[in-house]
């Protein structure tokens, strides 16, 4: 397999794992979504770092889920 093919194989593998990883972070994703939705509702104003706490919780959860998936595949 060429080097390019190996790279795309890893990319496809990561993309297939994405739904499972995201499902593991449902509570964090919901909290972030609620924050963004509230900020964009009529009268709301979305601005940088408004939902940073919720985003960081989602990012941390997703990184942990991805790490578990990676550890499970080796």
PDB file of N, H, CA, C and O in Angstrom:
ATOM      1  N   UNK A   1       0.848  -1.183   0.000  1.00  0.00           N
ATOM      2  CA  UNK A   1       0.000   0.000   0.000  1.00  0.00           C
ATOM      3  C   UNK A   1       0.888   1.239   0.000  1.00  0.00           C
ATOM      4  O   UNK A   1       1.889   1.295   0.715  1.00  0.00           O
ATOM      5  N   UNK A   2       0.531   2.190  -0.773  1.00  0.00           N
ATOM      6  H   UNK A   2      -0.282   2.145  -1.354  1.00  0.00           H
ATOM      7  CA  UNK A   2       1.315   3.422  -0.838  1.00  0.00           C
ATOM      8  C   UNK A   2       1.151   4.228   0.446  1.00  0.00           C
ATOM      9  O   UNK A   2       0.224   4.011   1.226  1.00  0.00           O
ATOM     10  N   UNK A   3       2.060   5.145   0.638  1.00  0.00           N
ATOM     11  H   UNK A   3       2.813   5.321   0.005  1.00  0.00           H
ATOM     12  CA  UNK A   3       1.985   5.996   1.830  1.00  0.00           C
ATOM     13  C   UNK A   3       0.686   6.785   1.843  1.00  0.00           C
ATOM     14  O   UNK A   3       0.066   6.954   2.893  1.00  0.00           O
ATOM     15  N   UNK A   4       0.276   7.265   0.684  1.00  0.00           N
ATOM     16  H   UNK A   4       0.779   7.129  -0.169  1.00  0.00           H
ATOM     17  CA  UNK A   4      -0.970   8.026   0.589  1.00  0.00           C
ATOM     18  C   UNK A   4      -2.164   7.150   0.969  1.00  0.00           C
ATOM     19  O   UNK A   4      -3.076   7.606   1.659  1.00  0.00           O
ATOM     20  N   UNK A   5      -2.157   5.901   0.523  1.00  0.00           N
ATOM     21  H   UNK A   5      -1.416   5.531  -0.037  1.00  0.00           H
ATOM     22  CA  UNK A   5      -3.237   4.980   0.863  1.00  0.00           C
ATOM     23  C   UNK A   5      -3.280   4.675   2.345  1.00  0.00           C
ATOM     24  O   UNK A   5      -4.358   4.511   2.916  1.00  0.00           O
ATOM     25  N   UNK A   6      -2.115   4.596   2.977  1.00  0.00           N
ATOM     26  H   UNK A   6      -1.239   4.729   2.513  1.00  0.00           H
ATOM     27  CA  UNK A   6      -2.064   4.342   4.419  1.00  0.00           C
ATOM     28  C   UNK A   6      -2.662   5.505   5.196  1.00  0.00           C
ATOM     29  O   UNK A   6      -3.371   5.305   6.183  1.00  0.00           O
ATOM     30  N   UNK A   7      -2.375   6.709   4.748  1.00  0.00           N
ATOM     31  H   UNK A   7      -1.800   6.871   3.946  1.00  0.00           H
ATOM     32  CA  UNK A   7      -2.923   7.902   5.410  1.00  0.00           C
ATOM     33  C   UNK A   7      -4.439   7.896   5.310  1.00  0.00           C
ATOM     34  O   UNK A   7      -5.126   8.122   6.306  1.00  0.00           O
ATOM     35  N   UNK A   8      -4.970   7.640   4.113  1.00  0.00           N
ATOM     36  H   UNK A   8      -4.411   7.457   3.304  1.00  0.00           H
ATOM     37  CA  UNK A   8      -6.422   7.640   3.940  1.00  0.00           C
ATOM     38  C   UNK A   8      -7.071   6.511   4.729  1.00  0.00           C
ATOM     39  O   UNK A   8      -8.203   6.662   5.189  1.00  0.00           O
ATOM     40  N   UNK A   9      -6.389   5.394   4.897  1.00  0.00           N
ATOM     41  H   UNK A   9      -5.469   5.272   4.523  1.00  0.00           H
ATOM     42  CA  UNK A   9      -6.916   4.306   5.716  1.00  0.00           C
ATOM     43  C   UNK A   9      -7.083   4.736   7.160  1.00  0.00           C
ATOM     44  O   UNK A   9      -8.087   4.411   7.793  1.00  0.00           O
ATOM     45  N   UNK A  10      -6.110   5.464   7.687  1.00  0.00           N
ATOM     46  H   UNK A  10      -5.294   5.728   7.173  1.00  0.00           H
ATOM     47  CA  UNK A  10      -6.208   5.969   9.067  1.00  0.00           C
ATOM     48  C   UNK A  10      -7.325   6.999   9.183  1.00  0.00           C
ATOM     49  O   UNK A  10      -8.071   7.010  10.162  1.00  0.00           O
ATOM     50  N   UNK A  11      -7.434   7.859   8.184  1.00  0.00           N
ATOM     51  H   UNK A  11      -6.828   7.850   7.388  1.00  0.00           H
ATOM     52  CA  UNK A  11      -8.486   8.879   8.202  1.00  0.00           C
ATOM     53  C   UNK A  11      -9.862   8.213   8.204  1.00  0.00           C
ATOM     54  O   UNK A  11     -10.732   8.586   8.990  1.00  0.00           O
ATOM     55  N   UNK A  12     -10.056   7.231   7.328  1.00  0.00           N
ATOM     56  H   UNK A  12      -9.349   6.928   6.690  1.00  0.00           H
ATOM     57  CA  UNK A  12     -11.349   6.527   7.281  1.00  0.00           C
ATOM     58  C   UNK A  12     -11.652   5.849   8.599  1.00  0.00           C
ATOM     59  O   UNK A  12     -12.793   5.862   9.060  1.00  0.00           O
ATOM     60  N   UNK A  13     -10.646   5.261   9.205  1.00  0.00           N
ATOM     61  H   UNK A  13      -9.719   5.250   8.831  1.00  0.00           H
ATOM     62  CA  UNK A  13     -10.836   4.597  10.496  1.00  0.00           C
ATOM     63  C   UNK A  13     -11.294   5.595  11.564  1.00  0.00           C
ATOM     64  O   UNK A  13     -12.196   5.302  12.349  1.00  0.00           O
ATOM     65  N   UNK A  14     -10.679   6.753  11.586  1.00  0.00           N
ATOM     66  H   UNK A  14      -9.946   6.991  10.948  1.00  0.00           H
ATOM     67  CA  UNK A  14     -11.064   7.785  12.565  1.00  0.00           C
ATOM     68  C   UNK A  14     -12.479   8.292  12.303  1.00  0.00           C
ATOM     69  O   UNK A  14     -13.248   8.515  13.238  1.00  0.00           O
ATOM     70  N   UNK A  15     -12.817   8.472  11.035  1.00  0.00           N
ATOM     71  H   UNK A  15     -12.192   8.291  10.275  1.00  0.00           H
ATOM     72  CA  UNK A  15     -14.162   8.951  10.706  1.00  0.00           C
ATOM     73  C   UNK A  15     -15.230   7.933  11.082  1.00  0.00           C
ATOM     74  O   UNK A  15     -16.316   8.313  11.520  1.00  0.00           O
ATOM     75  N   UNK A  16     -14.940   6.653  10.920  1.00  0.00           N
ATOM     76  H   UNK A  16     -14.058   6.344  10.565  1.00  0.00           H
ATOM     77  CA  UNK A  16     -15.908   5.614  11.312  1.00  0.00           C
ATOM     78  C   UNK A  16     -16.132   5.602  12.812  1.00  0.00           C
ATOM     79  O   UNK A  16     -17.229   5.280  13.270  1.00  0.00           O
ATOM     80  N   UNK A  17     -15.113   5.948  13.585  1.00  0.00           N
ATOM     81  H   UNK A  17     -14.223   6.209  13.213  1.00  0.00           H
ATOM     82  CA  UNK A  17     -15.223   5.938  15.047  1.00  0.00           C
ATOM     83  C   UNK A  17     -15.922   7.191  15.587  1.00  0.00           C
ATOM     84  O   UNK A  17     -16.353   7.203  16.740  1.00  0.00           O
ATOM     85  N   UNK A  18     -16.038   8.230  14.782  1.00  0.00           N
ATOM     86  H   UNK A  18     -15.689   8.221  13.846  1.00  0.00           H
ATOM     87  CA  UNK A  18     -16.569   9.514  15.240  1.00  0.00           C
ATOM     88  C   UNK A  18     -17.954   9.434  15.873  1.00  0.00           C
ATOM     89  O   UNK A  18     -18.135  10.003  16.950  1.00  0.00           O
ATOM     90  N   UNK A  19     -18.948   8.762  15.277  1.00  0.00           N
ATOM     91  H   UNK A  19     -18.800   8.300  14.403  1.00  0.00           H
ATOM     92  CA  UNK A  19     -20.278   8.723  15.895  1.00  0.00           C
ATOM     93  C   UNK A  19     -20.266   8.103  17.300  1.00  0.00           C
ATOM     94  O   UNK A  19     -20.951   8.588  18.200  1.00  0.00           O
ATOM     95  N   UNK A  20     -19.504   7.053  17.477  1.00  0.00           N
ATOM     96  H   UNK A  20     -18.948   6.659  16.746  1.00  0.00           H
ATOM     97  CA  UNK A  20     -19.417   6.404  18.791  1.00  0.00           C
ATOM     98  C   UNK A  20     -18.765   7.338  19.808  1.00  0.00           C
ATOM     99  O   UNK A  20     -19.210   7.427  20.952  1.00  0.00           O
ATOM    100  N   UNK A  21     -17.725   8.021  19.392  1.00  0.00           N
ATOM    101  H   UNK A  21     -17.363   7.949  18.463  1.00  0.00           H
ATOM    102  CA  UNK A  21     -17.046   8.954  20.288  1.00  0.00           C
ATOM    103  C   UNK A  21     -17.961  10.107  20.666  1.00  0.00           C
ATOM    104  O   UNK A  21     -17.997  10.513  21.827  1.00  0.00           O
ATOM    105  N   UNK A  22     -18.687  10.628  19.717  1.00  0.00           N
ATOM    106  H   UNK A  22     -18.658  10.298  18.774  1.00  0.00           H
ATOM    107  CA  UNK A  22     -19.596  11.736  19.989  1.00  0.00           C
ATOM    108  C   UNK A  22     -20.732  11.292  20.899  1.00  0.00           C
ATOM    109  O   UNK A  22     -21.155  12.051  21.772  1.00  0.00           O
ATOM    110  N   UNK A  23     -21.231  10.080  20.708  1.00  0.00           N
ATOM    111  H   UNK A  23     -20.887   9.464  19.999  1.00  0.00           H
ATOM    112  CA  UNK A  23     -22.311   9.563  21.544  1.00  0.00           C
ATOM    113  C   UNK A  23     -21.875   9.448  23.000  1.00  0.00           C
ATOM    114  O   UNK A  23     -22.695   9.589  23.907  1.00  0.00           O
ATOM    115  N   UNK A  24     -20.599   9.194  23.227  1.00  0.00           N
ATOM    116  H   UNK A  24     -19.932   9.080  22.491  1.00  0.00           H
ATOM    117  CA  UNK A  24     -20.086   9.083  24.592  1.00  0.00           C
ATOM    118  C   UNK A  24     -20.093  10.435  25.304  1.00  0.00           C
ATOM    119  O   UNK A  24     -19.949  10.490  26.525  1.00  0.00           O
ATOM    120  N   UNK A  25     -20.257  11.510  24.561  1.00  0.00           N
ATOM    121  H   UNK A  25     -20.374  11.466  23.569  1.00  0.00           H
ATOM    122  CA  UNK A  25     -20.205  12.860  25.132  1.00  0.00           C
ATOM    123  C   UNK A  25     -21.534  13.592  24.955  1.00  0.00           C
ATOM    124  O   UNK A  25     -21.555  14.808  24.762  1.00  0.00           O
ATOM    125  N   UNK A  26     -22.618  12.869  25.020  1.00  0.00           N
ATOM    126  H   UNK A  26     -22.602  11.881  25.177  1.00  0.00           H
ATOM    127  CA  UNK A  26     -23.934  13.450  24.785  1.00  0.00           C
ATOM    128  C   UNK A  26     -24.290  14.586  25.716  1.00  0.00           C
ATOM    129  O   UNK A  26     -24.829  15.603  25.278  1.00  0.00           O
ATOM    130  N   UNK A  27     -23.996  14.429  26.996  1.00  0.00           N
ATOM    131  H   UNK A  27     -23.558  13.603  27.352  1.00  0.00           H
ATOM    132  CA  UNK A  27     -24.348  15.475  27.967  1.00  0.00           C
ATOM    133  C   UNK A  27     -23.563  16.758  27.686  1.00  0.00           C
ATOM    134  O   UNK A  27     -24.111  17.858  27.750  1.00  0.00           O
ATOM    135  N   UNK A  28     -22.287  16.604  27.377  1.00  0.00           N
ATOM    136  H   UNK A  28     -21.842  15.711  27.324  1.00  0.00           H
ATOM    137  CA  UNK A  28     -21.449  17.770  27.092  1.00  0.00           C
ATOM    138  C   UNK A  28     -21.869  18.442  25.787  1.00  0.00           C
ATOM    139  O   UNK A  28     -21.895  19.669  25.696  1.00  0.00           O
ATOM    140  N   UNK A  29     -22.197  17.633  24.779  1.00  0.00           N
ATOM    141  H   UNK A  29     -22.176  16.636  24.853  1.00  0.00           H
ATOM    142  CA  UNK A  29     -22.640  18.182  23.500  1.00  0.00           C
ATOM    143  C   UNK A  29     -23.956  18.936  23.674  1.00  0.00           C
ATOM    144  O   UNK A  29     -24.152  19.997  23.081  1.00  0.00           O
ATOM    145  N   UNK A  30     -24.850  18.389  24.484  1.00  0.00           N
ATOM    146  H   UNK A  30     -24.690  17.528  24.966  1.00  0.00           H
ATOM    147  CA  UNK A  30     -26.128  19.061  24.729  1.00  0.00           C
ATOM    148  C   UNK A  30     -25.938  20.387  25.454  1.00  0.00           C
ATOM    149  O   UNK A  30     -26.580  21.381  25.114  1.00  0.00           O
ATOM    150  N   UNK A  31     -25.067  20.406  26.440  1.00  0.00           N
ATOM    151  H   UNK A  31     -24.545  19.599  26.716  1.00  0.00           H
ATOM    152  CA  UNK A  31     -24.816  21.638  27.187  1.00  0.00           C
ATOM    153  C   UNK A  31     -24.235  22.719  26.276  1.00  0.00           C
ATOM    154  O   UNK A  31     -24.628  23.883  26.356  1.00  0.00           O
ATOM    155  N   UNK A  32     -23.303  22.331  25.416  1.00  0.00           N
ATOM    156  H   UNK A  32     -22.984  21.386  25.351  1.00  0.00           H
ATOM    157  CA  UNK A  32     -22.714  23.290  24.482  1.00  0.00           C
ATOM    158  C   UNK A  32     -23.767  23.777  23.486  1.00  0.00           C
ATOM    159  O   UNK A  32     -23.838  24.969  23.183  1.00  0.00           O
ATOM    160  N   UNK A  33     -24.569  22.866  22.986  1.00  0.00           N
ATOM    161  H   UNK A  33     -24.511  21.898  23.231  1.00  0.00           H
ATOM    162  CA  UNK A  33     -25.624  23.239  22.050  1.00  0.00           C
ATOM    163  C   UNK A  33     -26.635  24.191  22.669  1.00  0.00           C
ATOM    164  O   UNK A  33     -27.064  25.151  22.029  1.00  0.00           O
ATOM    165  N   UNK A  34     -27.017  23.923  23.920  1.00  0.00           N
ATOM    166  H   UNK A  34     -26.668  23.143  24.440  1.00  0.00           H
ATOM    167  CA  UNK A  34     -27.960  24.817  24.610  1.00  0.00           C
ATOM    168  C   UNK A  34     -27.361  26.213  24.776  1.00  0.00           C
ATOM    169  O   UNK A  34     -28.054  27.216  24.609  1.00  0.00           O
ATOM    170  N   UNK A  35     -26.072  26.271  25.106  1.00  0.00           N
ATOM    171  H   UNK A  35     -25.509  25.456  25.243  1.00  0.00           H
ATOM    172  CA  UNK A  35     -25.415  27.567  25.281  1.00  0.00           C
ATOM    173  C   UNK A  35     -25.409  28.358  23.969  1.00  0.00           C
ATOM    174  O   UNK A  35     -25.742  29.543  23.951  1.00  0.00           O
ATOM    175  N   UNK A  36     -25.033  27.705  22.890  1.00  0.00           N
ATOM    176  H   UNK A  36     -24.762  26.743  22.904  1.00  0.00           H
ATOM    177  CA  UNK A  36     -24.996  28.377  21.587  1.00  0.00           C
ATOM    178  C   UNK A  36     -26.402  28.787  21.157  1.00  0.00           C
ATOM    179  O   UNK A  36     -26.606  29.888  20.647  1.00  0.00           O
ATOM    180  N   UNK A  37     -27.373  27.892  21.367  1.00  0.00           N
ATOM    181  H   UNK A  37     -27.208  26.998  21.781  1.00  0.00           H
ATOM    182  CA  UNK A  37     -28.742  28.207  20.979  1.00  0.00           C
ATOM    183  C   UNK A  37     -29.259  29.422  21.764  1.00  0.00           C
ATOM    184  O   UNK A  37     -29.886  30.312  21.188  1.00  0.00           O
ATOM    185  N   UNK A  38     -29.002  29.457  23.052  1.00  0.00           N
ATOM    186  H   UNK A  38     -28.493  28.734  23.520  1.00  0.00           H
ATOM    187  CA  UNK A  38     -29.448  30.583  23.860  1.00  0.00           C
ATOM    188  C   UNK A  38     -28.789  31.887  23.400  1.00  0.00           C
ATOM    189  O   UNK A  38     -29.392  32.959  23.454  1.00  0.00           O
ATOM    190  N   UNK A  39     -27.552  31.771  22.952  1.00  0.00           N
ATOM    191  H   UNK A  39     -27.062  30.900  22.908  1.00  0.00           H
ATOM    192  CA  UNK A  39     -26.824  32.956  22.505  1.00  0.00           C
ATOM    193  C   UNK A  39     -27.305  33.471  21.156  1.00  0.00           C
ATOM    194  O   UNK A  39     -27.119  34.646  20.836  1.00  0.00           O
ATOM    195  N   UNK A  40     -27.917  32.606  20.369  1.00  0.00           N
ATOM    196  H   UNK A  40     -28.068  31.652  20.628  1.00  0.00           H
ATOM    197  CA  UNK A  40     -28.373  33.023  19.049  1.00  0.00           C
ATOM    198  C   UNK A  40     -29.880  33.213  18.983  1.00  0.00           C
ATOM    199  O   UNK A  40     -30.418  33.536  17.924  1.00  0.00           O
ATOM    200  N   UNK A  41     -30.560  33.018  20.094  1.00  0.00           N
ATOM    201  H   UNK A  41     -30.123  32.755  20.954  1.00  0.00           H
ATOM    202  CA  UNK A  41     -32.007  33.237  20.147  1.00  0.00           C
ATOM    203  C   UNK A  41     -32.288  34.727  19.959  1.00  0.00           C
ATOM    204  O   UNK A  41     -31.393  35.556  20.122  1.00  0.00           O
ATOM    205  N   UNK A  42     -33.517  35.062  19.620  1.00  0.00           N
ATOM    206  H   UNK A  42     -34.245  34.388  19.487  1.00  0.00           H
ATOM    207  CA  UNK A  42     -33.856  36.489  19.483  1.00  0.00           C
ATOM    208  C   UNK A  42     -33.446  37.259  20.741  1.00  0.00           C
ATOM    209  O   UNK A  42     -33.798  36.885  21.859  1.00  0.00           O
ATOM    210  N   UNK A  43     -32.723  38.299  20.540  1.00  0.00           N
ATOM    211  H   UNK A  43     -32.437  38.603  19.632  1.00  0.00           H
ATOM    212  CA  UNK A  43     -32.239  39.112  21.656  1.00  0.00           C
ATOM    213  C   UNK A  43     -30.882  38.647  22.167  1.00  0.00           C
ATOM    214  O   UNK A  43     -30.213  39.374  22.901  1.00  0.00           O
ATOM    215  N   UNK A  44     -30.473  37.443  21.784  1.00  0.00           N
ATOM    216  H   UNK A  44     -31.017  36.852  21.187  1.00  0.00           H
ATOM    217  CA  UNK A  44     -29.171  36.935  22.200  1.00  0.00           C
ATOM    218  C   UNK A  44     -28.081  37.462  21.283  1.00  0.00           C
ATOM    219  O   UNK A  44     -28.348  37.981  20.199  1.00  0.00           O
ATOM    220  N   UNK A  45     -26.868  37.318  21.738  1.00  0.00           N
ATOM    221  H   UNK A  45     -26.651  36.897  22.618  1.00  0.00           H
ATOM    222  CA  UNK A  45     -25.758  37.809  20.921  1.00  0.00           C
ATOM    223  C   UNK A  45     -24.576  36.867  21.088  1.00  0.00           C
ATOM    224  O   UNK A  45     -23.935  36.838  22.138  1.00  0.00           O
ATOM    225  N   UNK A  46     -24.296  36.109  20.056  1.00  0.00           N
ATOM    226  H   UNK A  46     -24.817  36.132  19.203  1.00  0.00           H
ATOM    227  CA  UNK A  46     -23.193  35.174  20.083  1.00  0.00           C
ATOM    228  C   UNK A  46     -21.891  35.939  19.913  1.00  0.00           C
ATOM    229  O   UNK A  46     -21.747  36.747  18.995  1.00  0.00           O
ATOM    230  N   UNK A  47     -20.962  35.682  20.792  1.00  0.00           N
ATOM    231  H   UNK A  47     -21.080  35.026  21.538  1.00  0.00           H
ATOM    232  CA  UNK A  47     -19.653  36.318  20.670  1.00  0.00           C
ATOM    233  C   UNK A  47     -18.576  35.345  21.145  1.00  0.00           C
ATOM    234  O   UNK A  47     -18.861  34.355  21.819  1.00  0.00           O
ATOM    235  N   UNK A  48     -17.374  35.641  20.790  1.00  0.00           N
ATOM    236  H   UNK A  48     -17.142  36.445  20.243  1.00  0.00           H
ATOM    237  CA  UNK A  48     -16.247  34.767  21.100  1.00  0.00           C
ATOM    238  C   UNK A  48     -16.165  34.500  22.600  1.00  0.00           C
ATOM    239  O   UNK A  48     -16.349  35.401  23.419  1.00  0.00           O
ATOM    240  N   UNK A  49     -15.889  33.264  22.935  1.00  0.00           N
ATOM    241  H   UNK A  49     -15.739  32.533  22.270  1.00  0.00           H
ATOM    242  CA  UNK A  49     -15.664  32.796  24.304  1.00  0.00           C
ATOM    243  C   UNK A  49     -16.907  32.833  25.189  1.00  0.00           C
ATOM    244  O   UNK A  49     -16.792  32.684  26.406  1.00  0.00           O
ATOM    245  N   UNK A  50     -18.080  33.027  24.615  1.00  0.00           N
ATOM    246  H   UNK A  50     -18.174  33.148  23.627  1.00  0.00           H
ATOM    247  CA  UNK A  50     -19.296  33.053  25.412  1.00  0.00           C
ATOM    248  C   UNK A  50     -19.597  31.667  25.991  1.00  0.00           C
ATOM    249  O   UNK A  50     -20.042  31.554  27.133  1.00  0.00           O
ATOM    250  N   UNK A  51     -19.357  30.624  25.211  1.00  0.00           N
ATOM    251  H   UNK A  51     -18.996  30.716  24.283  1.00  0.00           H
ATOM    252  CA  UNK A  51     -19.643  29.253  25.644  1.00  0.00           C
ATOM    253  C   UNK A  51     -18.352  28.451  25.818  1.00  0.00           C
ATOM    254  O   UNK A  51     -18.335  27.237  25.619  1.00  0.00           O
ATOM    255  N   UNK A  52     -17.292  29.129  26.184  1.00  0.00           N
ATOM    256  H   UNK A  52     -17.305  30.116  26.345  1.00  0.00           H
ATOM    257  CA  UNK A  52     -15.982  28.476  26.255  1.00  0.00           C
ATOM    258  C   UNK A  52     -15.950  27.352  27.289  1.00  0.00           C
ATOM    259  O   UNK A  52     -15.311  26.326  27.053  1.00  0.00           O
ATOM    260  N   UNK A  53     -16.612  27.517  28.408  1.00  0.00           N
ATOM    261  H   UNK A  53     -17.131  28.351  28.600  1.00  0.00           H
ATOM    262  CA  UNK A  53     -16.605  26.476  29.443  1.00  0.00           C
ATOM    263  C   UNK A  53     -17.270  25.206  28.927  1.00  0.00           C
ATOM    264  O   UNK A  53     -16.756  24.106  29.131  1.00  0.00           O
ATOM    265  N   UNK A  54     -18.399  25.353  28.268  1.00  0.00           N
ATOM    266  H   UNK A  54     -18.817  26.246  28.103  1.00  0.00           H
ATOM    267  CA  UNK A  54     -19.108  24.195  27.708  1.00  0.00           C
ATOM    268  C   UNK A  54     -18.306  23.557  26.578  1.00  0.00           C
ATOM    269  O   UNK A  54     -18.259  22.334  26.452  1.00  0.00           O
ATOM    270  N   UNK A  55     -17.672  24.404  25.750  1.00  0.00           N
ATOM    271  H   UNK A  55     -17.710  25.398  25.852  1.00  0.00           H
ATOM    272  CA  UNK A  55     -16.871  23.878  24.658  1.00  0.00           C
ATOM    273  C   UNK A  55     -15.674  23.090  25.188  1.00  0.00           C
ATOM    274  O   UNK A  55     -15.367  22.012  24.680  1.00  0.00           O
ATOM    275  N   UNK A  56     -15.008  23.617  26.192  1.00  0.00           N
ATOM    276  H   UNK A  56     -15.258  24.493  26.605  1.00  0.00           H
ATOM    277  CA  UNK A  56     -13.848  22.919  26.760  1.00  0.00           C
ATOM    278  C   UNK A  56     -14.257  21.584  27.383  1.00  0.00           C
ATOM    279  O   UNK A  56     -13.514  20.607  27.282  1.00  0.00           O
ATOM    280  N   UNK A  57     -15.419  21.526  28.020  1.00  0.00           N
ATOM    281  H   UNK A  57     -16.023  22.319  28.101  1.00  0.00           H
ATOM    282  CA  UNK A  57     -15.903  20.264  28.578  1.00  0.00           C
ATOM    283  C   UNK A  57     -16.159  19.257  27.453  1.00  0.00           C
ATOM    284  O   UNK A  57     -15.818  18.082  27.588  1.00  0.00           O
ATOM    285  N   UNK A  58     -16.752  19.704  26.353  1.00  0.00           N
ATOM    286  H   UNK A  58     -17.029  20.659  26.243  1.00  0.00           H
ATOM    287  CA  UNK A  58     -17.000  18.837  25.203  1.00  0.00           C
ATOM    288  C   UNK A  58     -15.691  18.383  24.572  1.00  0.00           C
ATOM    289  O   UNK A  58     -15.538  17.209  24.235  1.00  0.00           O
ATOM    290  N   UNK A  59     -14.761  19.291  24.413  1.00  0.00           N
ATOM    291  H   UNK A  59     -14.886  20.245  24.687  1.00  0.00           H
ATOM    292  CA  UNK A  59     -13.467  18.958  23.817  1.00  0.00           C
ATOM    293  C   UNK A  59     -12.721  17.930  24.671  1.00  0.00           C
ATOM    294  O   UNK A  59     -12.146  16.979  24.141  1.00  0.00           O
ATOM    295  N   UNK A  60     -12.732  18.120  25.971  1.00  0.00           N
ATOM    296  H   UNK A  60     -13.199  18.892  26.402  1.00  0.00           H
ATOM    297  CA  UNK A  60     -12.056  17.183  26.875  1.00  0.00           C
ATOM    298  C   UNK A  60     -12.703  15.809  26.826  1.00  0.00           C
ATOM    299  O   UNK A  60     -12.005  14.795  26.784  1.00  0.00           O
ATOM    300  N   UNK A  61     -14.013  15.767  26.830  1.00  0.00           N
ATOM    301  H   UNK A  61     -14.580  16.591  26.864  1.00  0.00           H
ATOM    302  CA  UNK A  61     -14.732  14.503  26.754  1.00  0.00           C
ATOM    303  C   UNK A  61     -14.422  13.793  25.448  1.00  0.00           C
ATOM    304  O   UNK A  61     -14.151  12.592  25.436  1.00  0.00           O
ATOM    305  N   UNK A  62     -14.461  14.529  24.356  1.00  0.00           N
ATOM    306  H   UNK A  62     -14.681  15.505  24.366  1.00  0.00           H
ATOM    307  CA  UNK A  62     -14.212  13.935  23.054  1.00  0.00           C
ATOM    308  C   UNK A  62     -12.778  13.422  22.951  1.00  0.00           C
ATOM    309  O   UNK A  62     -12.542  12.354  22.385  1.00  0.00           O
ATOM    310  N   UNK A  63     -11.823  14.172  23.491  1.00  0.00           N
ATOM    311  H   UNK A  63     -12.015  15.039  23.950  1.00  0.00           H
ATOM    312  CA  UNK A  63     -10.425  13.732  23.467  1.00  0.00           C
ATOM    313  C   UNK A  63     -10.262  12.435  24.265  1.00  0.00           C
ATOM    314  O   UNK A  63      -9.535  11.533  23.847  1.00  0.00           O
ATOM    315  N   UNK A  64     -10.936  12.347  25.408  1.00  0.00           N
ATOM    316  H   UNK A  64     -11.526  13.080  25.747  1.00  0.00           H
ATOM    317  CA  UNK A  64     -10.865  11.123  26.211  1.00  0.00           C
ATOM    318  C   UNK A  64     -11.512   9.951  25.480  1.00  0.00           C
ATOM    319  O   UNK A  64     -10.992   8.836  25.519  1.00  0.00           O
ATOM    320  N   UNK A  65     -12.634  10.190  24.819  1.00  0.00           N
ATOM    321  H   UNK A  65     -13.057  11.096  24.787  1.00  0.00           H
ATOM    322  CA  UNK A  65     -13.310   9.130  24.062  1.00  0.00           C
ATOM    323  C   UNK A  65     -12.457   8.683  22.884  1.00  0.00           C
ATOM    324  O   UNK A  65     -12.392   7.490  22.585  1.00  0.00           O
ATOM    325  N   UNK A  66     -11.806   9.620  22.217  1.00  0.00           N
ATOM    326  H   UNK A  66     -11.858  10.588  22.460  1.00  0.00           H
ATOM    327  CA  UNK A  66     -10.944   9.277  21.082  1.00  0.00           C
ATOM    328  C   UNK A  66      -9.743   8.468  21.557  1.00  0.00           C
ATOM    329  O   UNK A  66      -9.307   7.530  20.890  1.00  0.00           O
ATOM    330  N   UNK A  67      -9.224   8.839  22.702  1.00  0.00           N
ATOM    331  H   UNK A  67      -9.578   9.601  23.244  1.00  0.00           H
ATOM    332  CA  UNK A  67      -8.073   8.118  23.259  1.00  0.00           C
ATOM    333  C   UNK A  67      -8.455   6.682  23.601  1.00  0.00           C
ATOM    334  O   UNK A  67      -7.685   5.757  23.346  1.00  0.00           O
ATOM    335  N   UNK A  68      -9.648   6.492  24.179  1.00  0.00           N
ATOM    336  H   UNK A  68     -10.274   7.244  24.387  1.00  0.00           H
ATOM    337  CA  UNK A  68     -10.122   5.149  24.492  1.00  0.00           C
ATOM    338  C   UNK A  68     -10.271   4.318  23.231  1.00  0.00           C
ATOM    339  O   UNK A  68      -9.910   3.141  23.208  1.00  0.00           O
ATOM    340  N   UNK A  69     -10.806   4.934  22.177  1.00  0.00           N
ATOM    341  H   UNK A  69     -11.099   5.890  22.196  1.00  0.00           H
ATOM    342  CA  UNK A  69     -10.994   4.244  20.902  1.00  0.00           C
ATOM    343  C   UNK A  69      -9.630   3.867  20.315  1.00  0.00           C
ATOM    344  O   UNK A  69      -9.446   2.753  19.823  1.00  0.00           O
ATOM    345  N   UNK A  70      -8.687   4.794  20.371  1.00  0.00           N
ATOM    346  H   UNK A  70      -8.837   5.699  20.770  1.00  0.00           H
ATOM    347  CA  UNK A  70      -7.353   4.541  19.848  1.00  0.00           C
ATOM    348  C   UNK A  70      -6.674   3.417  20.623  1.00  0.00           C
ATOM    349  O   UNK A  70      -6.034   2.551  20.026  1.00  0.00           O
ATOM    350  N   UNK A  71      -6.806   3.426  21.936  1.00  0.00           N
ATOM    351  H   UNK A  71      -7.325   4.130  22.420  1.00  0.00           H
ATOM    352  CA  UNK A  71      -6.193   2.394  22.774  1.00  0.00           C
ATOM    353  C   UNK A  71      -6.834   1.040  22.521  1.00  0.00           C
ATOM    354  O   UNK A  71      -6.160   0.013  22.597  1.00  0.00           O
ATOM    355  N   UNK A  72      -8.122   1.027  22.222  1.00  0.00           N
ATOM    356  H   UNK A  72      -8.669   1.861  22.160  1.00  0.00           H
ATOM    357  CA  UNK A  72      -8.827  -0.209  21.959  1.00  0.00           C
ATOM    358  C   UNK A  72      -8.475  -0.811  20.615  1.00  0.00           C
ATOM    359  O   UNK A  72      -8.648  -2.013  20.417  1.00  0.00           O
ATOM    360  N   UNK A  73      -7.983  -0.004  19.682  1.00  0.00           N
ATOM    361  H   UNK A  73      -7.842   0.973  19.843  1.00  0.00           H
ATOM    362  CA  UNK A  73      -7.691  -0.511  18.334  1.00  0.00           C
ATOM    363  C   UNK A  73      -6.262  -1.000  18.194  1.00  0.00           C
ATOM    364  O   UNK A  73      -5.911  -1.572  17.161  1.00  0.00           O
ATOM    365  N   UNK A  74      -5.429  -0.793  19.200  1.00  0.00           N
ATOM    366  H   UNK A  74      -5.714  -0.329  20.039  1.00  0.00           H
ATOM    367  CA  UNK A  74      -4.045  -1.244  19.097  1.00  0.00           C
ATOM    368  C   UNK A  74      -3.814  -2.517  19.815  1.00  0.00           C
ATOM    369  O   UNK A  74      -2.695  -3.028  19.822  1.00  0.00           O
TER     370      UNK A  74
END
